[in-house]
Amino acid sequence: MVKSNLSNADKNALTNSELVLCSLLSGAIAGACAKTTIAPLDRTKISFQISTEEYSAKKAWRFLINTYQKEGIINLWRGNSATMARIIPYAATQFSAHEQWKKVLKVDSADKAESKVRRFLAGSLAGVTSQTLTYPLDLARARMAVTTKNEYQNLRQVFVSTWQKEGLKAFYKGYLPTMLGIIPYAGTSFCTYGTLKKIYKDKMGSNPTTGANLIFGAISGMLGQSTSYPLDIVRRRMQTSAITGYECTSIIGTFRKIYQEEGLRKGFFKGLSMNWIKGPISVGISFATYDFVKETLTVLIIKTKIIS
């Protein structure tokens, strides 16, 4: 277990430029580690999200086995290159934006009740910022995850084909439900994680260990996923409609179509149980890795300043 050895004075020794650099690099590493770990589960979830087939753990397991038998183990990570192309700038931007929004909203200086509201707003705004900047990459990743190598061999082919067949507007299909979903998801995740860390520090008198951060991140991920999952279903249907032929004219129309064809529970919460497995793992790894790498980089920068 790793405990933080940095005092607040040490952390404040970083300039804002150095803080941005640290958070960008830490976020990029954290996102890459987290998403690579759960990539096969992510592909399985997306496959069920965009179809009308009823989800079950047995069917999800069969999908993984069939993919392995027909396409090989590497293809369980199909679309992960697109995921990395998106998640590295996304996570870097999200964590860096979160640090900046916390400063703008003065989260740490607010009283106990108000700090929770500001912490939620900082997380939501960080999610909106990063999602907006990297959305076309998310769409491309979703399309690669539900196709074979014969359709799209790489990320470039997805972009070229989408541009030629559907135009620029297609790169932002499902953008609105994504924004509506990211506000409660990112807000809940960051707020829960920050609150749990503060409770730990107040009770234990020290910063949380890496193991504790992993647990806090897992709890944050589960709560965040649960608040926004129906909108995640809608955005996946809209993102992949050109491939699957699923008719998605609007958010309301997609909601109505899913409800009429599949019902509330089977339609809007399909695969949520898998998200309760992969979500906590992913978010836990992401938050814990971010804090660990950021602390390590901060120490290196401070030591470099002292030596020079």
C-alpha positions, 0 to 999 in steps of 0.5 A: 500500500502506498500512502501520500508523503506530500503535504499541502505545502508541497502540492501548492509548490507546483505552478499551474502549468506544472499542475496541468502537465502532471494531471494530463500525463497522469490522466492519460496513463490512468485511462489507458490502464483502466480501459485496456484491463476491461476492453473485452467486457466493454466490447461485449457490453456494446454488442448487447447494447446495440441489439434487441437480444436479451442480455444474460450473463450466460449469453455474455460469456458465450459471446466472449467464447465465440469471439475467441474461437472464431477470431482469436484472443487478440480480437477480444480487444478489437476496437481497443486501438480506437479506445486508446486513441480516444481514452488517452486524450479523453482521460488526460483532458478530463482529469486536467479539466477537473483540477482546473474546475476545482480551482475555479469553483474553489471546491477545497475552500467551501464549507462542508455542505457547499463543497459537495455541490461544487465537487459534483459541478466540477466533475460534471463540467470536467466530463462535459469538457473532455467528452465534447473534445473527443466525441468523434473518437468515441463514435469510431470506437463503438463502430469498430467494436460491433464490426469485423476486420472485413468491414473496418481494419483500422480507425482511419477506415472508420473515419473515412467511411463515415465521412464519405457515407454520412458526412461531418454531422455523423461524427456527433450522432448520439452527442446530446444523450451523451452530454445528458448522461455524462453530467450525472456520471462524471459528477457522481463519480468525482464527487463520491471519490473526492468525498470518500477521500476526505472522510478517510483523511479526516478520520485517519489523519493521513491521505488514503493508501493506493488500495483505499483509493482503488476501493473508493474509485470502485464505489464511485464507478458503480454509483456513476454508472447506475445514474446514467446507464439508460442514456448510455444505451440510447447513445450507443444505438444512435452511434451505430445506427448506420451499421446496424440499421437501427432507426434512430431519428432523435433521442425521444424517438430512440427512447420510445422505440426501445421501450416499445420493443424491449420494455423498461428493464430489458431495454434500458438496463441491458448489460448493467450487471456487467457494468457493475463488474467492469465499471468499478474495476475500470474507475477504481483503476483509473482513479487510483492510478491517476493519484499514484502517478500524479503524486509520483510526478509531483515529487519528481518535479519538486525534487528537480526544483530543489536540486536545480 
